[in-house]
Amino acid sequence: MVTATENAQLRVVVEFSGGLEMLFSDQKRHVISIPTTDENGKPVTVAYLIEYLCKNVMKDSRKELFVLDSQIRPGILVLINDADWELEGEEKYAIQNGDNILFVSTLHGG
């Protein structure tokens, strides 16, 4: 039997800037639905979201331009509801319904 919490979803707006959008079908803004809990029944976090994005949203094969060793690549700023994710607990932040997560690459060639 499936309970209501197993089917519950969070609606999250994910945005990419600074060139990262090219990894995600050249689309800057994605509205996605993710489960409220992970496979262990714990609230989903930004770490879960990053893995989800790589598996389900990223169309480019160059995953290493977004993550290294399962963590956001150095040089990518992450804002959670317009606040630096360092203030929110980084990957451990528990995602809330309606959150806006922005990934901005500060890496520039040239």
N, C-alpha and C positions, 0 to 999 in steps of 0.2 A: 504494500500500500504506500502511495506517495503522499507525504504530508504537504501542507501549504507552504511551510518554510523551505522545503526542497525545491518547490517551483518558483519561489519568490525571486524577483529580479531587481537589480539596481539599474537605473538609467543614468548613464555617465556621458558627459561631453568630453571628448579627447581631441586636442588640437595639436598640430605640428607646425613648426616654423623654422626659419633659418636653413632651409634645404631639406629638412627631415621629411617634409610632405612627399618628396619624390619616392621615398621608400614605401609610402602608403597610397599608391595609385594617384599621385599628384593631387591628393585631396587634403586640404588643411584641416577640415573639421569633420569629425565622425561622431555620430550619436550612437552609442552601443548599449546593449543590455547584457549584464553579466550576472551570474548567480550571487545571492547575498552571502553565501558561505562557500568555502573551498571543499575539496574532497574529504577533509578531516572534520568538517562541520564548524570550522572557525570562520569568523568574518573575513571577507576578502580584503586584501591589502593592495597597495600600489605594486608590490612585488608580483602578486597574482595578476594584476592588470597588465604589467609589462610582458609577462609570459603569454597571457591571452592575446595581446596585440601582436606579438611575434608569430603565434600559431594561427590566428584567425583573421587578422586585419592586414598585416604586412604582405604585400604582393612581391616585393623585391627580394631576391635571394641573398642580398648583402646584409644579413642580420648583424654582422660585426660593426656596421656603421651606426647601429642603435644600442646594442648591448655587447659587453665583453664579460666573460665569465659569469653570465646570468645577472649582471648588474648594468645599470645605465652607463653607457660609455662616458669617460671623463670629457668635459667640454659640452655636455648637454645639461642645460638648466631645466629644472622641473618646477612648475608652479601649480599649487593646489589651491583652487579658488583665489587666485591672484596673490598667494603667499608662497614664499620660498619653501620648498618641501623640507628643508632642514629644520624649519620651525615646527613642522607637523609630524616629524618622526621618520622622514624619508620613506624607504620601502615598507616600513611597518605601519604606516598610516592606514587605518581602516576606512575604506571607501564608503561614503554616504550617498544615498540617492540624490541625484541632481548635482553632484560634484562636477567641477570643470578642471580637467587636468591638462596642462599645457607643457609640451616638450619643445625646447628651443635649442637648436644647435648654435654654439658660439664658434665652431670650427670653420675657418674659411681658408680656402686655397689662395695661392697667388703670391 
